[in-house]
């Protein structure tokens, strides 16, 4: 009954609900501050590795592979739209990294990136996670929009699998914001509030993504490649390096492999 109701909704509403779900799981991760005062770095690294594995698998199975399949029957190589979008997504995140002030978790305030500012380190940390949640929301919107348009290899099952995968990897992301804020002296309530707030862009960008692909159907293969490129940029630029800073790097590596396999199973099974 619930699924029938969901399937009957407009793609923008489906994307909104999926984005709210991933936002909610970020809040669950952020709520760890009410149960824990500290988290072992080895466990945290494993969770970050898991998130990286999920995003890598989602980028291929949910975005790049459908993008290539959609490009069949055109007059240029079928890999070209996906490749152009992929590079474009990486360049877009690179540009935002250079412009928007932000700070990756675990680094001192002096290593903040983007335009120089006097903003507090906690604000910069929140901005870093918020920035990297944008491509995840866009990916959701593109996936649900593609399913609504009946594009090859793009089904509602694939979109739902993507939403579940992003939601799972949002759990450690919520912790990655709230736990450092708590360690820096912020109250548990405020740490939770700012931790969950970092993912509020996901439902917003999901709706924008769904609107965009429905309005410009011909650009959908490029758009899905764009989302994949932006997500891979986040993985390589932040998640993997951050997960490998500890002494037990094999834990993070195995976490990435487990995350990849789980996302692959979700995508293939539901798709």
HUBEL-V227784 format. One record per backbone hydrogen bond with DSSP energy under -0.5 kcal/mol. CO is the residue of the C=O (numbers start at 1). NH is the residue of the N-H. If there is no record, write none. Layout:
CO:NH
CO:NH
This chain:
1:5
2:6
3:7
4:8
6:9
10:14
11:15
12:16
13:17
14:18
15:19
16:20
17:21
18:22
19:23
20:24
21:25
22:26
23:27
24:28
25:29
26:30
27:31
29:32
30:33
31:34
32:35
32:36
40:44
41:45
42:46
43:47
44:48
45:49
46:50
47:51
48:52
49:53
50:54
51:55
52:56
53:57
54:58
55:59
56:60
57:61
58:62
58:63
59:64
60:65
63:67
64:68
65:69
66:70
67:71
68:71
69:72
71:74
77:80
79:83
80:84
81:85
82:86
83:87
84:88
85:89
86:90
87:91
88:92
89:93
90:94
91:95
92:96
93:97
94:98
95:99
96:100
99:115
102:113
104:107
108:111
109:112
113:102
120:124
121:125
122:126
123:127
124:103
124:128
125:129
126:130
127:131
128:132
129:133
130:133
130:134
131:134
133:137
134:138
135:139
136:140
137:141
138:142
139:143
140:144
141:145
142:146
143:147
144:148
145:149
146:151
147:150
151:154
153:155
155:159
156:160
157:161
158:162
159:163
160:164
161:165
162:166
163:167
164:168
165:169
166:170
167:171
168:171
168:172
169:173
170:174
171:175
172:176
173:177
174:177
174:178
175:179
177:181
178:182
179:183
180:184
181:186
182:185
187:191
188:192
189:193
190:194
191:195
192:196
193:197
194:198
196:199
197:200
199:202
199:203
200:204
201:205
202:206
203:207
204:208
205:209
206:210
207:211
208:212
209:213
210:214
211:215
212:216
214:217
216:219
217:220
219:223
220:224
221:225
222:226
223:227
224:228
225:229
226:230
227:231
228:232
229:233
230:234
231:235
232:236
233:237
234:238
234:239
235:240
238:242
239:243
240:244
242:245
247:249
248:251
248:252
249:253
250:254
251:255
252:256
253:257
254:258
255:259
256:260
257:261
258:262
259:263
260:264
261:265
262:266
263:267
264:268
265:269
266:270
267:271
